Amino acid sequence: MTFCGATTGIEPPLALLAELTHRCPLRCAYCSNPLALDPASRELDTAVWRRVLDEAADLGIIQVHFSGGEPTARKDLEALVAHATGAGLYANLITSAVLLDRARLERLRDAGLQHVQIGFQDTVPAKAEIISGFPGGQPKKLEVARAVTDAGMALTVNAIVQRHNIDRVDDFIDMALELKAGRIEIANVQYYGWALKNRAALMPTHEQLIRMDERVRARLPELTGRLVVDYVVPDYYAKRPKACMGGWGRKFLNVTPSGSVLPCHAAETIPGMTFDRVTERPLADIWANSAAFQRYRGTDWMPQPCRSCDQREIDWGGCRCQALALTGSADNTDPVCELSEHHGLLAGITATDGGTAEVPLTYRSFSL
């Protein structure tokens, strides 16, 4: 099936997030995967994933991001990368790196992998272990990061920022430079899913945020031409929402380990929604016609003040999952927006949770 935007009136997505598995050796307190994880027995097999990749290419998708959980827990990863590359897709691996070694990286490169994104919980090994719940992870991550660039692939350092490491943002940038990364994503933790359980333990103070912002902006001039910096202010301290995933059903789609197709990776938190599966319906049909993708696509669904706002086709109403988490309804204006009637909720939350108190972390775990 070849997708035609001119016929449907809907442009094809830019990228597919292929969540191959929810299995992961890490126990991160900020995990963005859903509270209910898919067991290995429900994972799509190699043949179905190959068909999904073919349908993604036919749909007009350019990039595939192999993710999880930990995607390298899948023994067929090389075969899937090779198939994606053969279908004309740019292949990126989003990984914790702790299950990788140089030999497998080289096999993945030879299969067509072009880019690797490695998540770092801190620059201090002992502190990284506190957040990830995984001993010995930092040296392994550094070893694999060096092997990525040695193998000739592009590297992104994903610096996951929260209360306990936000004052080391300079160290994250220096680490990315030392590793010869082309890009660093300074990724402030987003508080939904499992991370919402740990918000009181992870949310930085406003003062910490101001210091981080000053340091990042001070470093930007020297990084021009050396390191691309992706940097987003934490939602709870913002005045306007971001266009989550580029807008619901506009730029990205997510296929879960068991085959559900989502507009964003947290969409299953929204009650009352049904998501089509790749085992039951073609990907192009789901993208263009499914009720889940149409529900918040565009602007017709928007309440006031979104509907009359001049930013409505820029932020697309913000994050539906965040609106749900904070107001109890995904239909509401994202409360991050200062025009939302619920914006005052954020001041109370940041005053309560955005502190310096030592709050115990609640870890998650999922067997390999």
Phi, psi and chi 1 to 4 in degrees:
 res  aa     phi    psi   chi1   chi2   chi3   chi4
   1 MET       -  126.0  177.5 -176.8  -66.3      -
   2 THR  -103.9  126.8  -60.7      -      -      -
   3 PHE   -82.0  137.3 -176.1   80.5      -      -
   4 CYS  -127.6  105.9 -179.7      -      -      -
   5 GLY   -63.2  -31.4      -      -      -      -
   6 ALA   -65.5  -31.7      -      -      -      -
   7 THR   -78.3  -42.6  -59.2      -      -      -
   8 THR   -87.2  -21.1   63.9      -      -      -
   9 GLY    80.5    3.5      -      -      -      -
  10 ILE  -118.0  126.6  -59.5  169.0      -      -
  11 GLU   -71.0  149.3  -69.0  -60.9  -46.9      -
  12 PRO   -69.1  154.4   25.1  -33.9      -      -
  13 PRO   -70.2  158.5   25.4  -32.2      -      -
  14 LEU   -80.5  -40.9  170.2   67.6      -      -
  15 ALA  -143.1  152.7      -      -      -      -
  16 LEU  -112.3  125.2  162.4   67.2      -      -
  17 LEU   -93.3  108.9 -178.7   64.7      -      -
  18 ALA   -98.4   97.6      -      -      -      -
  19 GLU   -83.1   96.4  -68.7 -172.8  -28.3      -
  20 LEU   -71.8  -30.2  -58.8 -178.3      -      -
  21 THR  -160.5  155.2 -179.2      -      -      -
  22 HIS   -98.0   -4.1  -79.8  153.6      -      -
  23 ARG   -64.8  139.9  -70.0  172.7  -74.8  155.2
  24 CYS  -161.0  136.5 -174.9      -      -      -
  25 PRO   -77.9  -18.1   28.4  -34.4      -      -
  26 LEU   -83.4  161.4  -86.7   59.0      -      -
  27 ARG  -125.6   37.0  -56.5  171.2   59.8 -144.7
  28 CYS   -53.1  134.8  -62.8      -      -      -
  29 ALA   -70.3  -16.8      -      -      -      -
  30 TYR  -107.8   14.6   58.1   79.2      -      -
  31 CYS   -45.7  133.5 -179.3      -      -      -
  32 SER   -95.1   -2.6   60.8      -      -      -
  33 ASN   -72.2  160.2  -79.6  -31.1      -      -
  34 PRO   -64.2  162.3   21.2  -32.2      -      -
  35 LEU   -64.9  -37.3  -63.3 -179.0      -      -
  36 ALA   -97.1  112.3      -      -      -      -
  37 LEU   -94.4  147.8  -60.2  174.4      -      -
  38 ASP   -77.4  127.3  -71.9  -28.5      -      -
  39 PRO   -71.2  161.6   26.8  -34.0      -      -
  40 ALA   -57.3  -31.4      -      -      -      -
  41 SER   -66.6  -17.5   60.7      -      -      -
  42 ARG  -101.9    0.3  -67.3 -168.8   62.3 -155.1
  43 GLU   -67.0  141.8  -68.8  175.3    9.5      -
  44 LEU   -60.0  143.3  -59.9  178.3      -      -
  45 ASP   -85.2  176.9   62.4   23.3      -      -
  46 THR   -59.3  -43.7  -52.7      -      -      -
  47 ALA   -62.6  -42.0      -      -      -      -
  48 VAL   -67.2  -41.8  174.5      -      -      -
  49 TRP   -62.3  -38.2  -89.2  117.2      -      -
  50 ARG   -60.9  -43.4  -77.6  174.8  168.9  153.1
  51 ARG   -62.8  -41.5  177.1  175.4   58.6   76.1
  52 VAL   -60.0  -42.8  169.3      -      -      -
  53 LEU   -63.7  -40.4  -66.8  167.8      -      -
  54 ASP   -63.4  -43.4  -73.3  -22.9      -      -
  55 GLU   -66.4  -34.4  -69.5 -174.8   10.0      -
  56 ALA   -63.7  -43.7      -      -      -      -
  57 ALA   -64.6  -42.1      -      -      -      -
  58 ASP   -64.0  -31.2  -72.0  -15.5      -      -
  59 LEU   -70.5  -18.6  178.7   52.5      -      -
  60 GLY   105.7    5.1      -      -      -      -
  61 ILE   -65.5  142.3  -74.1  172.6      -      -
  62 ILE  -103.4  -37.7  -62.3  170.9      -      -
  63 GLN  -120.7  144.8  -53.7  166.0   -3.5      -
  64 VAL  -123.7  129.7   57.2      -      -      -
  65 HIS  -109.2  107.2  -55.4  -76.5      -      -
  66 PHE   -79.2  120.0  -68.5  106.4      -      -
  67 SER  -139.4 -170.3 -179.1      -      -      -
  68 GLY  -157.6 -139.8      -      -      -      -
  69 GLY    35.8 -153.9      -      -      -      -
  70 GLU  -111.2  104.3  176.4   45.4   57.9      -
  71 PRO   -62.4  -24.8   22.2  -33.2      -      -
  72 THR   -74.2   -4.1   59.0      -      -      -
  73 ALA   -70.4  -16.9      -      -      -      -
  74 ARG   -83.2  124.7  -68.0  -84.9  -59.0 -138.8
  75 LYS   -72.8  -17.5  -65.0  179.9  179.6  179.0
  76 ASP   -95.4   14.9   59.2   -5.2      -      -
  77 LEU   -58.9  -43.6 -179.5   58.5      -      -
  78 GLU   -59.0  -41.8  -71.6   89.0  -22.3      -
  79 ALA   -64.5  -38.2      -      -      -      -
  80 LEU   -71.4  -38.6  -64.9  177.4      -      -
  81 VAL   -62.6  -44.1  168.5      -      -      -
  82 ALA   -62.5  -40.4      -      -      -      -
  83 HIS   -67.2  -42.2 -164.6   86.1      -      -
  84 ALA   -60.5  -44.9      -      -      -      -
  85 THR   -63.3  -41.8  -57.4      -      -      -
  86 GLY   -63.5  -27.7      -      -      -      -
  87 ALA   -83.8   -1.8      -      -      -      -
  88 GLY    91.7   14.3      -      -      -      -
  89 LEU   -92.2  142.6  -62.4  168.9      -      -
  90 TYR   -78.5  122.6  179.5   93.3      -      -
  91 ALA  -102.7  124.5      -      -      -      -
  92 ASN  -122.3  141.8  172.9   40.5      -      -
  93 LEU  -112.7  123.9  177.1   64.5      -      -
  94 ILE  -105.1  113.7  -58.3  172.5      -      -
  95 THR  -144.4  155.0  177.1      -      -      -
  96 SER   -81.1  -18.6   69.3      -      -      -
  97 ALA    76.4   -6.8      -      -      -      -
  98 VAL   -74.7  -14.8  -60.8      -      -      -
  99 LEU  -100.9    2.4  -60.7 -178.5      -      -
 100 LEU   -95.9  155.5  -83.6  170.2      -      -
 101 ASP  -140.2  174.2   57.0   25.5      -      -
 102 ARG   -61.2  -40.2 -170.7  175.4  -68.4  -92.0
 103 ALA   -62.4  -44.3      -      -      -      -
 104 ARG   -70.6  -36.2 -167.8  171.5 -168.2 -161.4
 105 LEU   -57.7  -41.5  -93.7  177.0      -      -
 106 GLU   -67.8  -35.9  -69.5  176.0   -6.9      -
 107 ARG   -65.3  -40.4  -67.1 -162.0  -59.0  -87.9
 108 LEU   -65.5  -40.6  -72.4  165.0      -      -
 109 ARG   -60.9  -45.6  176.7 -157.5   59.1 -166.1
 110 ASP   -65.0  -25.6  -67.1  -15.6      -      -
 111 ALA   -77.4  -14.6      -      -      -      -
 112 GLY   122.0    1.4      -      -      -      -
 113 LEU   -61.3  133.8 -173.0   66.4      -      -
 114 GLN  -113.6  -21.2  -65.3  169.3  -81.2      -
 115 HIS  -148.0  142.2 -175.0  -80.4      -      -
 116 VAL  -130.2  131.6  178.9      -      -      -
 117 GLN  -114.0  121.3  176.5  175.6  -48.0      -
 118 ILE  -112.5  128.2  -60.5  176.7      -      -
 119 GLY   -85.8  131.8      -      -      -      -
 120 PHE  -118.8  128.9  -74.5   86.1      -      -
 121 GLN   -85.2  -18.6  -72.5   74.1   36.3      -
 122 ASP  -172.3  174.7 -150.0  -50.6      -      -
 123 THR  -100.3  -13.0   57.5      -      -      -
 124 VAL  -101.1  116.7  179.4      -      -      -
 125 PRO   -52.4  -46.0  -29.4   36.6      -      -
 126 ALA   -64.8  -36.6      -      -      -      -
 127 LYS   -74.7  -33.1  -65.9 -175.0 -178.6  -63.4
 128 ALA   -62.4  -38.2      -      -      -      -
 129 GLU   -65.8  -32.6  -68.5  178.9   11.2      -
 130 ILE   -63.7  -39.7  -68.9  172.6      -      -
 131 ILE   -78.1  -41.3  -62.1  -61.1      -      -
 132 SER   -85.2  -20.0   69.0      -      -      -
 133 GLY    65.4   23.0      -      -      -      -
 134 PHE  -127.4  111.6 -175.9   85.1      -      -
 135 PRO   -72.2  140.2   24.5  -33.0      -      -
 136 GLY    76.6   13.8      -      -      -      -
 137 GLY   -72.7  -38.8      -      -      -      -
 138 GLN   -61.9  -48.0 -171.2   80.3  -10.4      -
 139 PRO   -59.2  -37.0  -24.1   34.5      -      -
 140 LYS   -65.2  -42.9 -176.9   67.5  173.6  177.2
 141 LYS   -60.9  -44.7  -70.2  169.8  179.0  -75.6
 142 LEU   -63.8  -40.9  -66.0  170.5      -      -
 143 GLU   -61.6  -45.3  173.3 -170.0  -18.6      -
 144 VAL   -68.6  -39.5  170.8      -      -      -
 145 ALA   -58.9  -42.0      -      -      -      -
 146 ARG   -66.7  -37.0  -65.8 -174.5  179.4   99.7
 147 ALA   -66.8  -31.8      -      -      -      -
 148 VAL   -60.3  -52.3  167.8      -      -      -
 149 THR   -71.2  -32.6   52.4      -      -      -
 150 ASP   -61.4  -33.0  -72.7  -12.8      -      -
 151 ALA   -82.3   -1.4      -      -      -      -
 152 GLY    86.7   15.2      -      -      -      -
 153 MET   -98.7  156.3  -68.4 -179.4  -75.7      -
 154 ALA   -75.4  146.1      -      -      -      -
 155 LEU  -126.2  132.5  172.0   67.0      -      -
 156 THR  -115.4  132.1  -72.2      -      -      -
 157 VAL   -93.5  119.4  165.6      -      -      -
 158 ASN   -98.3  102.1 -174.6   24.4      -      -
 159 ALA   -91.3  104.5      -      -      -      -
 160 ILE   -84.6  110.9  -58.9  107.3      -      -
 161 VAL  -102.0  133.8  174.6      -      -      -
 162 GLN  -153.0 -174.9   33.8   72.4   30.5      -
 163 ARG   -51.2  -38.7  177.0 -169.2  -54.6  169.6
 164 HIS   -84.6   -9.3  -55.5  -76.5      -      -
 165 ASN  -131.7   -1.0   65.7   13.6      -      -
 166 ILE   -60.8  -28.4 -168.7  170.5      -      -
 167 ASP   -79.1    0.3  -68.7  -37.9      -      -
 168 ARG  -109.8   27.6  -72.9 -173.3  -74.3  -79.4
 169 VAL   -62.3  -34.4   67.9      -      -      -
 170 ASP   -60.9  -39.9  -87.5  -53.5      -      -
 171 ASP   -66.0  -37.4  -64.1  -22.8      -      -
 172 PHE   -60.9  -45.6  -86.7  119.5      -      -
 173 ILE   -63.3  -44.6  -67.4  171.1      -      -
 174 ASP   -62.5  -38.9  -68.4  -21.7      -      -
 175 MET   -62.7  -43.1 -178.9 -179.7   71.4      -
 176 ALA   -61.5  -40.8      -      -      -      -
 177 LEU   -64.6  -43.4  -69.8  169.5      -      -
 178 GLU   -64.0  -33.2 -170.7  -86.5  -33.9      -
 179 LEU   -82.1   -2.2  -67.0  172.4      -      -
 180 LYS    64.3   33.4  -59.7  177.4 -177.5  177.3
 181 ALA   -70.0  148.9      -      -      -      -
 182 GLY   -89.2  -16.3      -      -      -      -
 183 ARG  -151.9  144.3  175.2  174.4  168.0  -95.2
 184 ILE  -126.2  133.5 -176.9  171.1      -      -
 185 GLU  -106.6  112.1 -179.0  177.2  -16.8      -
 186 ILE   -86.9   93.7  -60.1  174.0      -      -
 187 ALA  -102.6   96.7      -      -      -      -
 188 ASN   -65.9  135.1  -72.1  -81.2      -      -
 189 VAL   -55.5  135.4  169.2      -      -      -
 190 GLN  -100.8  130.6  -57.7  -62.5  -51.8      -
 191 TYR   -96.4   75.4  -62.2  101.7      -      -
 192 TYR  -144.0  171.7   39.8   71.3      -      -
 193 GLY    64.4 -140.4      -      -      -      -
 194 TRP   -64.8  -33.9 -164.7  -95.1      -      -
 195 ALA   -60.4  -29.1      -      -      -      -
 196 LEU   -63.0  -31.2 -170.9   58.8      -      -
 197 LYS   -64.5  -26.2  -69.6  178.1  175.2  -72.2
 198 ASN  -111.6   17.4  -73.4  -65.0      -      -
 199 ARG   -57.2  -42.6 -172.2  174.9   64.6 -168.6
 200 ALA   -67.7  -20.2      -      -      -      -
 201 ALA   -94.9  -15.6      -      -      -      -
 202 LEU  -118.3  -24.2  -63.1  175.1      -      -
 203 MET   -67.3  128.3 -178.6  177.1  -73.7      -
 204 PRO   -74.8  166.9   27.9  -33.7      -      -
 205 THR   -82.6  164.6   66.4      -      -      -
 206 HIS   -63.2  -36.2 -170.6 -118.0      -      -
 207 GLU   -65.1  -40.4  -69.0   72.4   23.1      -
 208 GLN   -61.8  -42.6  -76.7 -178.5  -52.3      -
 209 LEU   -61.2  -43.8  172.8   62.9      -      -
 210 ILE   -61.1  -44.1  -69.1  172.6      -      -
 211 ARG   -61.9  -43.5  -71.6 -162.1  -59.7  -90.1
 212 MET   -62.0  -45.7  178.1 -172.2   69.4      -
 213 ASP   -59.8  -42.1 -174.0   69.7      -      -
 214 GLU   -63.4  -41.8  -70.5  173.4  -12.5      -
 215 ARG   -68.2  -43.2  -70.8  -51.2  -52.1  147.7
 216 VAL   -62.8  -46.9  170.7      -      -      -
 217 ARG   -66.6  -31.3  -65.1 -175.9 -171.9  -78.1
 218 ALA   -68.8  -29.1      -      -      -      -
 219 ARG   -85.4  -20.9  -64.9  -69.7  -60.1  -89.5
 220 LEU   -55.4  -44.7  -71.8  177.6      -      -
 221 PRO   -57.5  -41.6  -26.4   36.2      -      -
 222 GLU   -72.8  -17.0   70.2  174.0   89.3      -
 223 LEU   -91.4   -9.1  -61.7  174.2      -      -
 224 THR   -57.1  125.5  -58.5      -      -      -
 225 GLY    81.4   -6.1      -      -      -      -
 226 ARG  -112.6  -39.9  -59.1  170.3   65.1 -160.3
 227 LEU  -151.4  123.2 -177.7   68.0      -      -
 228 VAL   -79.6  131.1  175.2      -      -      -
 229 VAL  -114.7  117.6  178.6      -      -      -
 230 ASP  -100.3  124.3  -73.8  -15.9      -      -
 231 TYR  -144.5  122.4  168.0   56.2      -      -
 232 VAL  -127.4  131.7  179.4      -      -      -
 233 VAL   -65.6  140.2  172.7      -      -      -
 234 PRO   -55.8  134.8  -20.7   30.3      -      -
 235 ASP   -54.4  -41.0  -75.9  -14.0      -      -
 236 TYR   -66.4  -16.1  -78.7   53.4      -      -
 237 TYR  -109.7    4.6  -70.3  110.1      -      -
 238 ALA   -87.7  166.3      -      -      -      -
 239 LYS  -108.2  -19.4  -67.5 -175.5  177.5 -179.6
 240 ARG  -132.1  143.2  -71.8  -63.0  175.7  100.1
 241 PRO   -76.3  158.7   29.3  -34.8      -      -
 242 LYS   -87.1  159.6   63.5 -178.7 -175.8  -63.7
 243 ALA   -79.6   91.9      -      -      -      -
 244 CYS   -58.4  125.5 -173.3      -      -      -
 245 MET    54.4   29.3  -56.4  -60.9  -71.6      -
 246 GLY    74.3   12.1      -      -      -      -
 247 GLY   105.0  137.2      -      -      -      -
 248 TRP   -57.1  119.5 -177.4  -79.2      -      -
 249 GLY    67.5   30.1      -      -      -      -
 250 ARG  -115.4  -39.1  -64.9 -167.1   68.0 -108.1
 251 LYS  -125.0  -28.1  -62.8  -68.3 -175.7 -177.7
 252 PHE  -135.0  154.2  -61.3   91.9      -      -
 253 LEU  -138.5  155.5   56.6   77.6      -      -
 254 ASN  -125.4  127.5 -178.2  145.3      -      -
 255 VAL  -108.5  122.5  177.5      -      -      -
 256 THR   -78.3  168.6   71.3      -      -      -
 257 PRO   -55.4  -31.9  -28.9   37.2      -      -
 258 SER   -94.5    1.4   59.3      -      -      -
 259 GLY   103.1    2.7      -      -      -      -
 260 SER   -70.6  143.4  -64.9      -      -      -
 261 VAL  -108.5  119.5 -174.0      -      -      -
 262 LEU  -119.2  149.9  -46.4  178.0      -      -
 263 PRO   -72.5  -25.6  -17.0   31.4      -      -
 264 CYS  -152.0  161.8   78.0      -      -      -
 265 HIS   -69.5  -15.8   67.4  -85.4      -      -
 266 ALA  -104.0    6.1      -      -      -      -
 267 ALA   -62.5  -24.1      -      -      -      -
 268 GLU   -68.3  -10.0  -72.5  176.2  -55.7      -
 269 THR   -73.8  -16.3   63.1      -      -      -
 270 ILE   -80.4  117.4  -58.7  174.5      -      -
 271 PRO   -69.7  149.8   25.2  -33.3      -      -
 272 GLY    83.2    2.0      -      -      -      -
 273 MET  -100.6  143.8  -67.0 -164.5   70.6      -
 274 THR  -115.7  130.3  -60.0      -      -      -
 275 PHE  -112.9  128.5  -61.7   98.0      -      -
 276 ASP   -67.2  157.9  -68.2  -69.6      -      -
 277 ARG  -115.7  148.1  -67.2  166.2   49.5   82.5
 278 VAL   -67.9  -16.9  -66.2      -      -      -
 279 THR   -81.6   -6.7   51.9      -      -      -
 280 GLU  -123.1  -14.9  -58.9  167.0   -8.0      -
 281 ARG  -155.8  140.4 -167.6  172.8  179.9 -177.9
 282 PRO   -61.9  147.6  -21.2   32.5      -      -
 283 LEU   -60.1  -42.2 -161.0   61.0      -      -
 284 ALA   -62.8  -38.6      -      -      -      -
 285 ASP   -67.7  -40.4 -172.8   30.0      -      -
 286 ILE   -61.6  -47.2  -65.2  172.7      -      -
 287 TRP   -59.5  -44.4  172.7 -104.7      -      -
 288 ALA   -83.7  -33.5      -      -      -      -
 289 ASN  -125.7  -10.4  -58.7  -50.7      -      -
 290 SER   -66.8  146.8   74.9      -      -      -
 291 ALA   -62.4  -34.7      -      -      -      -
 292 ALA   -65.2  -42.1      -      -      -      -
 293 PHE   -74.2  -30.8  -83.7   80.7      -      -
 294 GLN   -78.9  -20.3  -68.0 -171.0   40.5      -
 295 ARG   -58.2  -44.4 -179.6  164.9  174.3  178.2
 296 TYR  -121.4   19.2  -62.9  114.7      -      -
 297 ARG   -79.6  139.2  177.9 -178.2  -89.2  148.8
 298 GLY    77.8 -146.7      -      -      -      -
 299 THR  -124.7   -9.1   59.7      -      -      -
 300 ASP   -63.0  -28.9  -71.7  -13.1      -      -
 301 TRP   -76.1  -14.7   65.9  -88.6      -      -
 302 MET   -69.3  138.9  -69.5 -178.7  177.6      -
 303 PRO   -83.9  174.1   33.7  -35.5      -      -
 304 GLN   -77.4  147.6  -66.6  -68.8    3.9      -
 305 PRO   -86.6   -0.1   32.9  -36.2      -      -
 306 CYS   -58.5  -44.3  -62.9      -      -      -
 307 ARG   -58.8  -33.7 -175.6  174.3  -64.5 -131.9
 308 SER  -104.1    7.6   58.1      -      -      -
 309 CYS   -80.8  141.0  179.6      -      -      -
 310 ASP   -74.9   -4.6   60.9    5.3      -      -
 311 GLN   -99.4    6.1  -59.6  -67.4  -57.7      -
 312 ARG   -64.9  -27.6   63.7 -174.3  178.2  -82.4
 313 GLU  -101.7   19.3  -66.4 -172.0    5.3      -
 314 ILE  -113.1  -51.8  -63.7  174.9      -      -
 315 ASP   -98.1  -10.2   60.6   37.5      -      -
 316 TRP    52.5   32.7  -60.9   99.7      -      -
 317 GLY    85.1    1.5      -      -      -      -
 318 GLY    78.4 -151.1      -      -      -      -
 319 CYS   -97.7  122.1  177.8      -      -      -
 320 ARG   -69.2  -37.7  -60.8  -59.8   85.3 -135.1
 321 CYS   -70.6  -32.5  -58.1      -      -      -
 322 GLN   -72.2  -39.0 -174.1  156.5 -102.9      -
 323 ALA   -59.0  -41.7      -      -      -      -
 324 LEU   -63.6  -48.2  171.0   68.5      -      -
 325 ALA   -62.5  -34.4      -      -      -      -
 326 LEU   -98.0  -29.0  -64.6  178.9      -      -
 327 THR  -115.4  -12.2   74.1      -      -      -
 328 GLY    91.2   -2.9      -      -      -      -
 329 SER  -144.0  127.6  173.1      -      -      -
 330 ALA   -71.4  -12.1      -      -      -      -
 331 ASP   -78.6  -14.3  -65.9  -17.1      -      -
 332 ASN   -78.1  159.1  -73.6  -29.8      -      -
 333 THR   -57.2  137.0  -61.6      -      -      -
 334 ASP   -54.9  121.9 -172.8  -24.6      -      -
 335 PRO   -67.2   -8.4   22.0  -32.2      -      -
 336 VAL   -61.2  -31.9  166.6      -      -      -
 337 CYS   -68.0  129.8 -178.5      -      -      -
 338 GLU   -66.7  -12.9   61.7 -175.8  -14.8      -
 339 LEU   -89.1   -9.6  -58.0  178.5      -      -
 340 SER   -70.7  142.5  165.0      -      -      -
 341 GLU   -66.2  -15.2   63.6  178.9  -50.6      -
 342 HIS  -101.4    5.5  -59.1  -71.6      -      -
 343 HIS   -59.2  -30.9 -175.1   66.8      -      -
 344 GLY   -62.6  -20.2      -      -      -      -
 345 LEU   -58.7  -35.2  -69.8  171.2      -      -
 346 LEU   -66.6  -36.1  -62.0 -176.4      -      -
 347 ALA   -62.3  -40.6      -      -      -      -
 348 GLY   -67.4  -40.7      -      -      -      -
 349 ILE   -67.1  -45.7  -68.2  170.1      -      -
 350 THR   -67.7  -31.2   54.9      -      -      -
 351 ALA   -68.5  -35.5      -      -      -      -
 352 THR   -83.5  -48.3  -58.7      -      -      -
 353 ASP   -96.4  -24.4  -69.6   -8.9      -      -
 354 GLY   -84.3   68.4      -      -      -      -
 355 GLY  -127.4 -163.7      -      -      -      -
 356 THR  -117.8    4.1   56.7      -      -      -
 357 ALA   -65.1  147.1      -      -      -      -
 358 GLU   -83.1  104.3  -70.1  -63.3  -38.0      -
 359 VAL  -108.2  130.5  178.5      -      -      -
 360 PRO   -59.9  142.4  -20.2   30.7      -      -
 361 LEU   -85.5  144.9  -65.4  169.6      -      -
 362 THR  -104.0  110.8  -58.6      -      -      -
 363 TYR   -87.5  156.7  -66.7   99.7      -      -
 364 ARG  -115.1  161.5   80.3  177.2  -47.0  169.5
 365 SER  -148.4  151.9   60.2      -      -      -
 366 PHE  -152.8  124.1 -166.1   65.0      -      -
 367 SER   -69.8  143.8  173.0      -      -      -
 368 LEU   -77.0      -  -68.6  175.7      -      -
